[in-house]
Amino acid sequence: GERESLVQPYLDSVDDHGERALVWIDGEFTHAVRKTPRFAGGVEVVSEAIGISPAERALGEAALAPFAAELLYARVDVAPGFDGQPVVMELELIEPSLFLLQSPQALERLVAAVRRELVRPWSKRR
């Protein structure tokens, strides 16, 4: 049968710089982690929380801009492209891993946002 697939060029920067997962919670980026490449049967290794460069932040904000006001959480995975500037590798909007173990402050922000949304009248929710 027919199957859909996504093909993208492999960026060598993923091997050394790594792919960065930028975590967005309740209107802002809270933290990022570095993820190692994972191939068939491989294990993904995730760093502790790391900072987000200005170029990564600008790209992530641009990627989310059309619907940022409606998002409670999201993740934007980025890596340096062939010219060294970050490019979006993946946009995670449904069931992303938010790497909350790496950032207790991000977990607290998410809990507060969920609490706020639960008490907000249905007509005023995102």
N, C-alpha and C positions, 0 to 999 in steps of 0.2 A: 504494500500500500504506500500511499504518499505520506511523507512526513515533512514537517517544517524544520528548518535549521537556521542557525545564525552563524555566519562565518566572519571572522575579523582577523586582521593581521596580528601576528604575535609580536609584541613589543619587547625587544631585548632589555629595556629598562626594568621590566618586571623582575628580571633575574637579580639585579643588584639593588636598585632603588626600591623596588617592590611596588605592588599595587596598594594604594591607600584607600581605605573605606572611611568616608567622611560621614559622620552621624549627625542628623538633623532632628532636633526635638523641639516642638512647640515654638517654631519661629526662628530658630538659630542653630548653627552648627555647635555642638557641644564638645566633640573630640574626634579623633581619628585613630585608626590602627593600621599597621602595616601587615599585609597578608602575603604569604609566600605562594608561588604558583602551585596549583594542585592538578596533577595529571591523573589519568585513570588509575584508581586504586591508591593514590597518594593521600597523604594527610596534610591538611592545611595548618600552617603554623601562624598564629596571630600574636602580634606584639602587645606590649602594654600600651596605654593611651599615649599618643604622640600629638604634637602640635600640627596645625594646618597652615601651610604656607599661604601668603597673600594670593598667589596665582591659583592655587587649588581652591581657596575659599571663593574667589571671584567666579571661577568656572562652576563650582557647585551651586552658588547662588543663581547664576544665569540659567543653569539646567532646571532648577526648581521654580524660578520666577513666575512662569505662567500659572502655577497653581499652589504656590507656597502658602498663601493665606488659608487654604483649605486642608493643609496637611498637619496632622498631629506628629507624625514621624516620617522619616525617609532615610535612605542611605544612597550616597553618590560615590561610586568606586572610580578612582582616577589613577592614571599613571602617566609618566612623561612620554609624549609622542616622539616621533622621529626627529622633530626639531627641538626637543627638550622641554617644550611647553606642555602642561598637563592636558590630557584629553579624557573624556568620559568613557569608561570601559563598560559600566553598567549602572542603571538607575533602579534602585530597589524601593518599591512603594508598597508592596503587598508582602507581608510576613518577612521582613528583612531581619537578619541578625543585627542587633544594634550594639553588640559588644559592651553590654552594660556592666559586666564584671570588671572591665578595664576602667570604668569611670563611675564611681558612686554618685558624683554630682549629676551626671546625666540620668541615672536611675531616679534620683530624687526629683529631677525636673519632669521626667515622664510621669511619675506617680502623681505629682501635683497637677499636671495637665489633664490626666485622666480623671482625677477627682473633680476638677473644675468642670469638665465636660459632662460628667455624670449628674451634676446638680443643675446644670444649665437647662432652661426650657428647650424642648425638642425643636421648636421653631427657630431658635437662635444658635443651634449647633452648626459646626463647620459644614 
